[in-house]
């Protein structure tokens, strides 16, 4: 558990003629979190103008992005050959971006043209196919002065109604199962409306007759030929586009990075204040690095730059509230070791910690895998978790999968420890014990006696059964105690946070009251359950515990009242709820053990005829093995979901709710972030 | 007879609380999915809200376990 790194606010001043150099120096130093300048906050200052190269760079970036999208390149997924920075810069300035964009644009344009042609030809082929059902040639449909030709499809046969229309001649194809009838009506101009009226009653859809001569069927053949040719051409263009993606992919990805970097440099002046001849930059710098930053800037810019530390922000909320609006929020720079760092992501899913509070990553890192392991609690499921987790940590790229793999790996280790020594269980069966028809053990199944040193390491020499009647009470109590410890730790963290933010007196009102109330509720409930369920009389020790509990609750409510008001009383049952919520640790283990028991029972009957009168058969063995495999795989997958989500929930809801405010701004220094570009040695003087 | 009633009681405790939690989570879940589609960064907060009602089932479960394992000893 550590507070985010201490931050100092600095101001950097220099001559405007060296702004570009300064921006480059800020990027090289790589530890400056810029504070955006808000226009009009001071007289005589105004927002700067972008650096001269930035408009060209944005224009090129736009082209690069368009080409990347057209070629379907995904920079995050594929592997690309790395570029050296000098190389990519030289290629960009020689105009390669424009050439590549032109080539890509031409290819895409051609693909669109061909695709358009195919669509048109297919429509034409469709009409020709319909028309070939009528005994007419294409030239018959046009060239009349006093006749109107109406061609299209109708929903049902309407020859009788059409026959009623005066001065009309019509052709209609016989309806079949696959298509609707095609109709062509030749009607005197004067009776056009009557024919249209009849047709529209029968769901008429007009169709364009393709220009041409001869039978529609003949033309159809040539149109189909055209489509085939166009499709071949499309294929060729697609191959060309894929080649382009292959050829220019690395260049596009690398130049995207370089140009993005240039654009972000170019736009820095838009975030700072300038006068006619000078610039003023406000920024946050980690306190430990201020002198290094100053030295770094002086090394690059000489005496032309002046930096001064304005303040080192304390953790008191009062200081934040008293600050000028744009200096209020101090960025949070996570400060975690290698292990806790892995849990920053799950914390940031709720919120980034604020500058003035402890970062819960380590607490989550300790308890989340522990709870996960306790809920799984089975050596047989733990091993695949460890293997999968280790593999995931090694290969996973995205933050989500890294976080999941981390939990699976460390949770798996805990599951192996709990599974072996606490529950003494593998794949839902205990290692030790005589076993019976319903519940086998590995010893009874394999007909061996496990060595003393192994069984002796387990609790009671055999482990705790998750669904054994005699242990359920114990497991429930154990999980409740785990809950009490976890919740009290959370409240103490909250007390610490409130103390550094508001001082000890306020902290006692806000969090101290809850600590007393929690302890009081625990004592009270312990005494009550002893009396109610164990049948002990209310006297002696129990009576004192009961009284102590009530006293603690009263102290808690009185302490909490100034800060929380009626909440201090209304939320008391909530404490019971929070603590009982930890019984899910036992309940989920129980449900998994129950399912495993059922699958093992069914599978073993089928596999070897164990437990039933019949012997085994080939079919029995195959189906038994299938039930065993699928059943345990299902439990294993469910374990990720249930143990993972419930473990996380206990962190988020029961624990972090007690002390974590969040709402911090992540520390984001000006820095060049290249993935595919190899930095040359001389550009790195980062402090 | 009494054992049968206890078993029914335990079943009702889990079943009805499960139903209650399901009804509550139905609405929260739909809203949460909607919110996450708009802004993925809301996942953490949505999850906290999503799992709140599910504590009811845990209470039901505790009651059921007590009923199933503690009560038979008392009769």
Contacts between the chains, C-beta under 8 A, distances in Angstrom:
chain1	res1	chain2	res2	distance
A	346	B	44	7.8
A	348	B	44	7.7
A	349	B	41	7.9
A	349	B	43	5.4
A	349	B	44	3.3
A	349	B	47	7.6
A	350	B	44	3.7
A	350	B	45	6.4
A	350	B	48	7.0
A	351	B	44	7.0
A	351	B	45	7.7
A	469	B	69	6.1
A	472	B	65	6.1
A	472	B	69	5.4
A	473	B	69	6.6
A	473	B	70	7.5
A	476	B	62	7.1
A	476	B	65	6.6
A	533	B	66	7.6
A	533	B	70	5.8
A	577	B	55	5.9
A	577	B	59	7.4
A	580	B	55	7.8
A	580	B	58	6.4
A	580	B	59	6.4
A	580	B	62	5.9
A	581	B	55	5.2
A	581	B	58	5.7
A	583	B	58	6.0
A	583	B	61	7.1
A	583	B	62	5.5
A	584	B	58	5.2
A	584	B	61	8.0
A	587	B	58	6.7
A	587	B	61	5.2
A	645	B	47	7.8
A	645	B	51	7.2
A	648	B	47	7.3
A	649	B	47	7.2
A	649	B	48	7.6
A	649	B	51	4.5
A	649	B	54	7.9
A	652	B	44	6.9
A	652	B	47	6.7
A	652	B	48	4.8
A	652	B	51	7.9
A	653	B	48	5.5
A	653	B	51	6.5
A	653	B	52	6.8
A	657	B	48	7.7
